[in-house]
Amino acid sequence: MSWRSNTHPQVVAVLGAGSWGTTFAKIVADAGASRATDVRVWARRPEIAVDINDRHRNSQYLKDTVLPANLTASADPAEVLAGAELVVLAVPAQTLRAQLRSIRHLIPAGAVVVSLMKGLEVGTDSRMSQVIEEELHWPEERVAVISGPNLAMEIADRQPTASVVACSDLETAAWIARACTAPYFRPYTNTDVVGVEIGGIVKNVIALAVGICEGKGMGDNTKASVMTRGLAETTRLALALGGDAETMSGLAGMGDLIATCSSPLSRNHTAGRLLAQGLTLDEVNASMKQTAEGIKSAQAVLDRATQLGVYMPITENVVAVLQGAISVDELGPRLLSRELKSESVHAQ
């Protein structure tokens, strides 16, 4: 395949000009600056494309961060995708299938497709890599996911971080990793696509719970307890789907969970705090510039767990809050109110 014959991609297309999509485009552009890698971003809103091209900024999402000269943008997906060897998807998870149907004829046949998204599709409970494979009829060895403790503003500010590139084909993962290795961004490779995706999905739900706890004035002991038990239930789901327990103790599991549950930069953590302060779900969504994927994916996570017989009490209670079945005041006491048993991850 054409991408195997090149050490690095020459043309990279990033679909999605939100904070993480633009930041990842910046990473690839910085990594490929000496090779003059052509990095193009598709922006749904033309004014964002103009901002990127004329001012080398994405003021809407990354404030005054200066973007590299080899990073350009367009509101025309055909222009962005033309000749792309690496196609990176950074759109809201629940819009992915429709987006792919509208642009799949534009994606070059030999391209590698990478998902930056952290959500399960409502209605199908599909992971994003599965949606990509289904809609594009792409082989799994050319579909990858990237996940980890990736708070966009910190990375855009060149603060050092690590992440995981997962693909069933390790050579493909290594090729992607070389393309996004920047002085401040260190990718590791992994073949556990399921584990990496599930870690990135469920941590958003756990972050909602931690944000609610923080918003209700609960302390670090509570938050640490919820995070730890949240990792346990994330691991149970990942294992039930065929993931690797080791992945859950790494960057895409524990690392991402810590960052998302602890930082005010986390959309899901912020959404939880706003819910705790009395805002309705509609008010929370309206107040945020970008989607808090945990709100959208929580029910799908619980549905998948129920199908597999995996007990996920934190997820179950977060869903109850989101559906109005219980109040935010009831969440904290319910999170750990289970019968006494072993701490084992495998305990139901």
N, C-alpha and C positions, 0 to 999 in steps of 0.2 A: 504494500500500500504506500501511497505517496508520502504520507506523514512519517513513515518509518525511515525513509531514505534521507530525511533532513535532520540535522542535529537540533535545530530550533525552528519553530514556525516563523514564517516571514509575515503572514497576515493573520491577525487575531481579531475576531468579531465578538463584542460583548453586547448582549441584548438586555437592556435595562440600565437606566441612568440614575438609579437611586444611590444611596450612600455606599452600599456594598458593591454594586455593579461598577460604579465609577472608581471606587478604591481599588478593586481588583484590576480594572483596566490600567490604573496608575502603576500597580505592582508590575504587571507584564510589560508596560512601556518602560519603566525604570530598568527592569531586568534586561530588556532588549535594546536599550538605548545605543549601545556600542555596535549593535548589529542592524540598527535602523529598522527594527521591527515596526511594522505598520499596525497600530492598534486603533480600532474603530468602535465607537459606542453608538448603539441605537437608542435614541431618546424619543419616547412617545410624544413629549411636548417639544415643539420646534424651538421655543425660547431657551430651553436648556442646551440644545445643540448649538445655538448661536453663542451662548455664554461660554461653552467649552471651546468653541473654535476661535472666537474673537478675543476672549479674555483669559483663556486657559484656566478657567474656574468652573466649578459647578456650585454656584452660590446658594442654590436652594438646599443642597444636602451636605456640602463639604465646606461651607463658609468661604474662607479666604485661602484655602489650600491651592497652591499653584500646581497645575497639571503639566506633565511633560509635553514637549513640542511634537513628539511622535504619536500623540494621542489626539484623535479628532472625533467628531460626532456628526450624526445625521439623523433626521427624522424619517429617512427612507431606508427600510430594511434591506432592499435590494442593493443599494449602494454600500451598506455596511457589510453585507455577507459576500459580496463578489470576491471570489478567489480565496476565501478564508480557509485556512487549514485547521484552525482551532476556533470553535464556536462555544462561547460561554453564555449560559442562560442565568439571568438574575432578575426574573420577573416574579410577581407574587404567585405563590404556589397554586392558588385556586384558579388562576388565569392561564396556566401553562398549556394545558391541552388545547384550548382555543387558539392561543398564540401560535403553537406549533402547526396547527392545521392551516393557519393563514400564511405561514412563511416556509413550510417544509420544501416547497418547490424551489426555493431560493438557496437552500443550504447545499454547498458543494458535496458531491457524492462521497468523496474520500475524507471528509472532515471528521475530526474527533469532537465530540460534544460533551461539555462539562456543565454540571449543575452546581450552582452556588446556593440553591434554595433549600430551606429547612421546613418542610411541611408534608403532611399527608393529604391526598386529594379527598375532599368530602364526597361521599357517595360511592367511591370505589375503594377507598382506603389504600390507594396505590402510593408507593414512594415515587419521588420525582424521576429517578432513573428508569423506573418501570414505565412511567408515562412517556418519557422520551423514546424508549425502545419501541413501545406500541405505536406511537403516532408517526415516528420517522421510519419505522421498520429497520432500525439501526442494530447492528450486532453489538452484543454486550461488551466486546473487547474494544469498542470505540465509543463507549459511554462511561464517563467518570463522574465522581462527585468530590467536592472540596469542602471540608468542614474543620472546625476547631475553634479556639478562643479568638474570634475574629470581629472585635468591635471596630467598626469601620473608621470612626474618627481618630482613634489611636493609631491605626495603621497608616491612615492618610497623613498623619503627623510624623510618620517614619519611626514610630516606637516599635522596638523589636518584638516580633511574635513568631510563633510556629503554627503549622497547620498540617492537615493530612490530605493527600491526594489518593483516592481509592478507585481502583478499577480491577476488574477480574483479570486483566492482562497487565502484569507488572511492568512490562516494557512500555506500554502506553502510559501508565502512571508515572514512570520515570521521565518520559518525554515531556509530559505536562509539567512535572516538577522542575525540570530544567528551564522551562519557559517562564516560570514564575518565581525563580530564585533571585531575590533582590537583597541588598545589604541588610534590610530590616525585616525580611520575610523568608522564613526557613520552612519549606515544605518537606514532609516525610511521606513515604509511600506505603500503601497497604492494599491488599486484595479483598478486604472485608467490606464490600460496598454496603451490605445490609447493616452491619454494626455502625459504620460511620454515619449513614443516613439516620438510623433510629436514634443515635446519640444526639444528633443535631435537631431532630424533631421533638423528642420528649423533653429535652432540657427547656424548651420554650414554655411548656405546660408547667414544669416545676418552677420556672422563674416567675410565672404568674402567681403561684402559691406563695413564694418567698416575698414577692412584691406586696401582696396583700398583708402578709404577716408584718412586714416593715411598716406599711401604711397604718396598721393598727397599733403601732408602737411596741411590737414584740422585739426582743433582743437577739443577740448573736447566737445564744444557745438554741433558741427556737429555729432560727434560720439555718444553722448548721445541721440541726436534726432533720429538717425537711429536705435539705440538699442531699444529705447522706442517704436517707431512705428513698429519696427521689432517684438517686443513682441506682439503688437496689432494684427498684421497679422498672427502670429503664433497661437494666441488664437482663431482667427476666424476660421482657418483651423481645429484646434483641436475640437472646438465646433461642427463644421459641420460634423466631423467624429464620434461624440458621446463622446468626451472627456469632462473633467470637468474643468471649468474656474479656480477653486481653485488650480489645479495642476500647471497652468501657472504662478501663483504668488509664487510658491514654488521652491524647489531646482532643480527640473527637468525642470522648465520653466525659471524664471528670474535668478535663481542662476547659471544655466549652461550657459545661454546667457551672463551674465556679465563676467564669467571666460573666455569663448571662444572668446568673442569680445575684451577683454582687454589685454590678455596675449600674449607675444611673444612666449610662449611655445605652443600656439594653432596653429595647422597645417593650419587650414582654415584662421585664421587671417594672418599668415605668407604668405600663398598663395595669399591673396588679396594684401598685400604689394608688393610682387614680381610682380604681374600683373601691379600694379600702376607704378612700376619702369621700365616698358617697356618689361618685359620678355613675350614671347609667352606662351600659355597654355602648349604646349609640353615642353618648357624649364622649366616651373614651376614644372610640374610633374617629370621631370628628375632630378631636383635639390633636391627633397624631398625624404627622406628615406621611408616614409609611405604615404598612401593615404589621401588626403584632401577630406573627404567624401562629402563636400558641392559642389565640382566641379562635382562629379559623380551624386549626387542626385538632384541638382537644377532643372533640366528639369522635373524630375519625380514629384517633389513637385509642380511645376507650372502646370503640366498636371492634377494632382489630384485636385488642386484648381480650375482649369478651368472646370473640370467635375462637381464640386459641386457649381459652381457659386460664389466662394470666391475670392474677389479681394485682390491680394498680389502684390502691386506695387514694393516693394523693390526686392522681388524674381524675378519679371518679368524683372526688369532692370539688375539684376545680370546675369540672363540667357542671356539677350541681349549682355552683355559684353563677356560672355563665348563663345557665338556663333559668335562674331565679328560683330554683327549688330550695336553696338555703341562702341565708344572708352571709355577707362577708364576716360578720361578727361570729357566726357559727363555724367558720372554716377552721380557724386555729385549733380549737379544742378537738375537732374531729380528725385532724390530720394524723394524730398519733394515738387515737383512742381505739386501739385494736387489742384483741386478746393477747396475753403474754405468750411469747414464743421465741425460738432461736433467732439470732440476728442474721442467719444465713441468707444470702441472696436468693437461694432456691426456696426458702420458706414462703408458703402462700398465706 
